[in-house]
Amino acid sequence: MNRRHQSVTLLQASQDSPTLARLAELTRDSGARLKAIEPLIPAALRPAVKAGPIEGPVWCLILDSNAAAAKIRQILPALASHLRVKGWEINSIRLKVQITRHG
């Protein structure tokens, strides 16, 4: 059996796979949520905040330090409320600290 390997774009792959299409949709949605709340996040903290996974009505923000998490935790109710006003069904926002190690 001679099988030819052909590269495909992520878009093509996601169109051929419902699971991958759903994952791509969730990734886009997570990024859109982050963009929607960005104005509410203090400018100095914005680089420390990344969009994370969506699990039903729970969304996760990934932070690069415990200090950033502590500051974001104080404004979580305002962030969740803002997202609901914008039309997202969200019950809560989880925070996950992901410290990257260099070296």
N, C-alpha and C positions, 0 to 999 in steps of 0.2 A: 504494500500500500504506500503510495507516494503522496505525502501530504505537503502542501505548500503553505508556508507560514507567511501570512500577510499582516502587516501592521494596520491597526485601525486607530482612529482617534477615540478619545474618551467619550465624546458625544455619540459616535457610532456604536461603541461598545454598550453604552448605557441604553441606547434605543433597542438593542438586541437582548438586553437582560432586564427584566422587571425589577429584580433586586438591586442591580447597579443603578437603574434609573431612579429608584426610590432613594437610594443613598445620595445620589447627585442632587436630587430635589431637596433633601434634608440639609445638605451642605449649603446650598444656595439660600435656603430659608434661614439657617443659622447666621450666615453672613449678613443677610438683610436685617435680622433682628439686631445684630451688633451695630450696624450702620444707623438704625433707628434710635438706639439709646446713646450713641456716641456723644451727642451734644450734652447729655446729662452727666457724663463722666468727666471729672476734672481733667483738663488738658495734660497735666503732668502724668496722669495714670493711664491714659489711652494706650500708649505703647505696651503696657504691662497686661492688657486685656485681649484675649483671643476668643473667638466664637467656638463653642464646643458642641457636643452632641445634643440632639433633641430626642427625648424619650416621652412621647405622649405630651401631656401638659407640663412637663418639666424640661427646662432648658438649662444647660450647663455653660458657665463661663470658665475659661481656663486662664489662670493668673500666674505671673512669673515670680511672685514672692508672697510670703505671709503678710507682709506689710500692706501690699496692694489689696490682698483679700480682706484684711481688716477694714480698710477704707471703703472698699466696694460694698462690704456687708452692711455698712451704715446706710447706703442708699438703695439697697435691694427693693424695699417696698415701692419706692418711686419708680424704679426701672420696670418692675413687673406691671405696675399700674399704667405706665406709659405704653407698654407693649399691648396691654388689653385695649386701651383707647385706640391704638392703631389697628386693632382687629385680630391680633393673635390670641389664641386660646392658651393661656398660660396660668398655671396654678402657683408655680414657684420657680426660682432660679437657684440652681446649685452652684457652688464655687469649688473649683479644684485647683490646687496649687501644683504647678508642674515646674519644678526648678531644673533648668538645664545645666548640666555640668560641662565645663570646658576643660580640655586638656587631655 
